[in-house]
């Protein structure tokens, strides 16, 4: 697997590299926006999603929205669907909501399997979409509300990340972003609790090949 991990809602400063990483693929992107499932302002949400999709299409990608809610309790169908793509793009929002959607759809186990098997696929995304890859979501709870339960109050908050990376990612660090001040607190928490992390300013990208 390859990873293109951005801090900001834009693709970041390594657009050329993203195209190079996907040069041998079919340019089909599964776009996951479930980190926004708590949002009630649907017009604003749809505009943000459309902007994300447009940015990817400008790079030559064919983008399909993949709603994990359609695959809750049906991970086999989700795994079959993902076989059609060589890029999975997970956008930002609330990391705890995203964690719940990944668990209920079985995406969490699918992506871990892809990682173990070094599957020929690119995982890209930003903000919540990259925070979820670390070993823990503690620290991020100072930025994202861990108590949001759009899929039902019966589901417990998930505090573990996918543990694909052995460090947490702190996006929007020292950036012109509304969450930047809270991210300072998250970084302080991670330092105090000896959580290994990497802080990213908006525009910065971590690339793993």
One Martini backbone bead per residue (centre of mass of N, CA, C, O) as a GRO file, in nm:
protein
  209
    1UNK     BB    1   0.100   0.034   0.014
    2UNK     BB    2  -0.009   0.369  -0.014
    3UNK     BB    3   0.051   0.711   0.117
    4UNK     BB    4  -0.160   1.020   0.134
    5UNK     BB    5  -0.100   1.271   0.388
    6UNK     BB    6  -0.302   1.532   0.480
    7UNK     BB    7  -0.404   1.821   0.647
    8UNK     BB    8  -0.583   1.955   0.446
    9UNK     BB    9  -0.859   2.004   0.232
   10UNK     BB   10  -0.647   2.000   0.056
   11UNK     BB   11  -0.411   1.813  -0.109
   12UNK     BB   12  -0.157   1.984  -0.139
   13UNK     BB   13   0.200   1.998  -0.239
   14UNK     BB   14   0.182   1.679  -0.386
   15UNK     BB   15   0.029   1.632  -0.663
   16UNK     BB   16   0.241   1.502  -0.846
   17UNK     BB   17   0.289   1.257  -0.663
   18UNK     BB   18   0.005   1.143  -0.675
   19UNK     BB   19   0.014   1.082  -0.978
   20UNK     BB   20   0.259   0.893  -0.965
   21UNK     BB   21   0.133   0.680  -0.763
   22UNK     BB   22  -0.118   0.639  -1.002
   23UNK     BB   23  -0.011   0.572  -1.296
   24UNK     BB   24  -0.092   0.239  -1.293
   25UNK     BB   25  -0.386   0.301  -1.272
   26UNK     BB   26  -0.748   0.378  -1.307
   27UNK     BB   27  -0.833   0.655  -1.152
   28UNK     BB   28  -1.011   0.537  -0.921
   29UNK     BB   29  -1.222   0.686  -0.667
   30UNK     BB   30  -1.291   0.640  -0.325
   31UNK     BB   31  -1.516   0.855  -0.158
   32UNK     BB   32  -1.499   0.941   0.190
   33UNK     BB   33  -1.757   1.126   0.409
   34UNK     BB   34  -1.834   1.019   0.713
   35UNK     BB   35  -1.710   1.251   0.897
   36UNK     BB   36  -2.000   1.421   0.822
   37UNK     BB   37  -2.260   1.271   0.960
   38UNK     BB   38  -2.320   1.512   1.183
   39UNK     BB   39  -2.419   1.708   0.981
   40UNK     BB   40  -2.695   1.948   0.925
   41UNK     BB   41  -2.563   2.121   0.695
   42UNK     BB   42  -2.608   2.013   0.381
   43UNK     BB   43  -2.515   2.240   0.196
   44UNK     BB   44  -2.230   2.270   0.311
   45UNK     BB   45  -2.144   1.980   0.278
   46UNK     BB   46  -2.185   1.950  -0.031
   47UNK     BB   47  -1.986   2.174  -0.107
   48UNK     BB   48  -1.734   2.045   0.016
   49UNK     BB   49  -1.740   1.780  -0.139
   50UNK     BB   50  -1.736   1.905  -0.426
   51UNK     BB   51  -1.456   2.034  -0.390
   52UNK     BB   52  -1.295   1.776  -0.345
   53UNK     BB   53  -1.372   1.636  -0.611
   54UNK     BB   54  -1.266   1.855  -0.801
   55UNK     BB   55  -0.967   1.835  -0.720
   56UNK     BB   56  -0.938   1.540  -0.824
   57UNK     BB   57  -1.039   1.581  -1.118
   58UNK     BB   58  -0.808   1.783  -1.201
   59UNK     BB   59  -0.598   1.522  -1.183
   60UNK     BB   60  -0.773   1.275  -1.340
   61UNK     BB   61  -1.000   1.167  -1.166
   62UNK     BB   62  -1.235   0.915  -1.080
   63UNK     BB   63  -1.526   0.987  -0.881
   64UNK     BB   64  -1.666   0.806  -0.603
   65UNK     BB   65  -1.907   0.778  -0.380
   66UNK     BB   66  -1.855   0.622  -0.049
   67UNK     BB   67  -2.099   0.495   0.162
   68UNK     BB   68  -2.074   0.325   0.455
   69UNK     BB   69  -2.378   0.296   0.538
   70UNK     BB   70  -2.442   0.084   0.301
   71UNK     BB   71  -2.235  -0.137   0.478
   72UNK     BB   72  -2.369  -0.209   0.720
   73UNK     BB   73  -2.325  -0.538   0.790
   74UNK     BB   74  -2.151  -0.552   0.481
   75UNK     BB   75  -1.835  -0.620   0.412
   76UNK     BB   76  -1.836  -0.783   0.151
   77UNK     BB   77  -1.954  -0.565  -0.033
   78UNK     BB   78  -1.730  -0.362   0.020
   79UNK     BB   79  -1.491  -0.530  -0.081
   80UNK     BB   80  -1.598  -0.561  -0.368
   81UNK     BB   81  -1.610  -0.257  -0.433
   82UNK     BB   82  -1.300  -0.185  -0.382
   83UNK     BB   83  -1.186  -0.344  -0.637
   84UNK     BB   84  -1.245  -0.083  -0.840
   85UNK     BB   85  -0.999   0.053  -0.688
   86UNK     BB   86  -0.680   0.261  -0.642
   87UNK     BB   87  -0.837   0.474  -0.456
   88UNK     BB   88  -0.855   0.604  -0.121
   89UNK     BB   89  -1.061   0.876   0.001
   90UNK     BB   90  -1.036   1.053   0.321
   91UNK     BB   91  -1.200   1.281   0.477
   92UNK     BB   92  -1.289   1.514   0.683
   93UNK     BB   93  -1.387   1.578   1.039
   94UNK     BB   94  -1.492   1.333   1.251
   95UNK     BB   95  -1.307   1.082   1.386
   96UNK     BB   96  -1.524   0.925   1.557
   97UNK     BB   97  -1.729   0.888   1.332
   98UNK     BB   98  -1.541   0.741   1.138
   99UNK     BB   99  -1.479   0.501   1.321
  100UNK     BB  100  -1.770   0.396   1.331
  101UNK     BB  101  -1.812   0.352   1.025
  102UNK     BB  102  -1.577   0.154   0.989
  103UNK     BB  103  -1.681  -0.064   1.183
  104UNK     BB  104  -1.980  -0.115   1.075
  105UNK     BB  105  -1.857  -0.189   0.772
  106UNK     BB  106  -1.547  -0.313   0.791
  107UNK     BB  107  -1.316  -0.122   0.695
  108UNK     BB  108  -1.101  -0.161   0.910
  109UNK     BB  109  -1.026  -0.460   0.828
  110UNK     BB  110  -0.969  -0.415   0.529
  111UNK     BB  111  -0.731  -0.208   0.555
  112UNK     BB  112  -0.552  -0.393   0.726
  113UNK     BB  113  -0.525  -0.611   0.512
  114UNK     BB  114  -0.400  -0.438   0.293
  115UNK     BB  115  -0.151  -0.370   0.458
  116UNK     BB  116  -0.044  -0.658   0.513
  117UNK     BB  117  -0.057  -0.727   0.182
  118UNK     BB  118   0.036  -0.493   0.003
  119UNK     BB  119  -0.161  -0.351  -0.160
  120UNK     BB  120  -0.251  -0.205  -0.476
  121UNK     BB  121  -0.296   0.091  -0.303
  122UNK     BB  122  -0.433   0.413  -0.227
  123UNK     BB  123  -0.414   0.612   0.065
  124UNK     BB  124  -0.612   0.902   0.112
  125UNK     BB  125  -0.605   1.230   0.286
  126UNK     BB  126  -0.756   1.422   0.563
  127UNK     BB  127  -0.734   1.464   0.878
  128UNK     BB  128  -0.936   1.235   0.984
  129UNK     BB  129  -0.824   1.042   0.752
  130UNK     BB  130  -0.535   1.034   0.920
  131UNK     BB  131  -0.589   1.003   1.225
  132UNK     BB  132  -0.706   0.701   1.205
  133UNK     BB  133  -0.412   0.550   1.161
  134UNK     BB  134  -0.344   0.543   1.438
  135UNK     BB  135  -0.340   0.410   1.771
  136UNK     BB  136  -0.487   0.686   1.865
  137UNK     BB  137  -0.745   0.941   1.975
  138UNK     BB  138  -0.588   1.064   2.182
  139UNK     BB  139  -0.620   1.425   2.170
  140UNK     BB  140  -0.844   1.459   1.951
  141UNK     BB  141  -1.066   1.518   2.175
  142UNK     BB  142  -0.977   1.836   2.172
  143UNK     BB  143  -1.119   1.872   1.873
  144UNK     BB  144  -1.308   1.625   1.872
  145UNK     BB  145  -1.613   1.499   1.933
  146UNK     BB  146  -1.666   1.186   2.106
  147UNK     BB  147  -2.009   1.206   2.143
  148UNK     BB  148  -2.088   1.151   1.865
  149UNK     BB  149  -2.412   0.974   1.741
  150UNK     BB  150  -2.544   0.920   1.434
  151UNK     BB  151  -2.596   0.582   1.471
  152UNK     BB  152  -2.621   0.575   1.785
  153UNK     BB  153  -2.610   0.554   2.135
  154UNK     BB  154  -2.517   0.242   2.157
  155UNK     BB  155  -2.242   0.343   2.068
  156UNK     BB  156  -1.926   0.340   2.140
  157UNK     BB  157  -1.652   0.496   2.185
  158UNK     BB  158  -1.365   0.525   1.983
  159UNK     BB  159  -1.006   0.522   2.076
  160UNK     BB  160  -0.901   0.365   1.841
  161UNK     BB  161  -0.708   0.315   1.592
  162UNK     BB  162  -0.577   0.133   1.320
  163UNK     BB  163  -0.258   0.093   1.350
  164UNK     BB  164  -0.079   0.156   1.090
  165UNK     BB  165   0.042   0.359   1.257
  166UNK     BB  166   0.288   0.442   1.525
  167UNK     BB  167   0.145   0.727   1.494
  168UNK     BB  168   0.023   1.026   1.537
  169UNK     BB  169  -0.183   1.286   1.390
  170UNK     BB  170  -0.141   1.653   1.371
  171UNK     BB  171  -0.333   1.868   1.234
  172UNK     BB  172  -0.327   2.213   1.184
  173UNK     BB  173  -0.051   2.312   1.264
  174UNK     BB  174   0.014   2.626   1.277
  175UNK     BB  175  -0.259   2.737   1.135
  176UNK     BB  176  -0.520   2.867   0.922
  177UNK     BB  177  -0.727   2.729   1.151
  178UNK     BB  178  -0.990   2.671   1.365
  179UNK     BB  179  -0.818   2.409   1.504
  180UNK     BB  180  -0.528   2.501   1.588
  181UNK     BB  181  -0.558   2.563   1.890
  182UNK     BB  182  -0.654   2.278   1.972
  183UNK     BB  183  -0.400   2.132   1.861
  184UNK     BB  184  -0.208   2.236   2.074
  185UNK     BB  185  -0.347   2.071   2.300
  186UNK     BB  186  -0.305   1.794   2.172
  187UNK     BB  187   0.004   1.801   2.168
  188UNK     BB  188   0.039   1.835   2.472
  189UNK     BB  189  -0.100   1.571   2.545
  190UNK     BB  190   0.094   1.382   2.392
  191UNK     BB  191   0.344   1.459   2.544
  192UNK     BB  192   0.240   1.399   2.839
  193UNK     BB  193   0.148   1.087   2.726
  194UNK     BB  194   0.358   0.960   2.530
  195UNK     BB  195   0.268   1.023   2.228
  196UNK     BB  196   0.332   0.944   1.924
  197UNK     BB  197   0.404   1.212   1.681
  198UNK     BB  198   0.280   1.416   1.400
  199UNK     BB  199   0.304   1.738   1.279
  200UNK     BB  200   0.082   1.932   1.062
  201UNK     BB  201   0.073   2.154   0.829
  202UNK     BB  202  -0.089   2.317   0.610
  203UNK     BB  203   0.017   2.137   0.306
  204UNK     BB  204   0.127   1.903   0.431
  205UNK     BB  205   0.293   1.579   0.356
  206UNK     BB  206   0.263   1.228   0.384
  207UNK     BB  207   0.478   0.981   0.234
  208UNK     BB  208   0.407   0.629   0.154
  209UNK     BB  209   0.585   0.343  -0.027
   0.00000   0.00000   0.00000
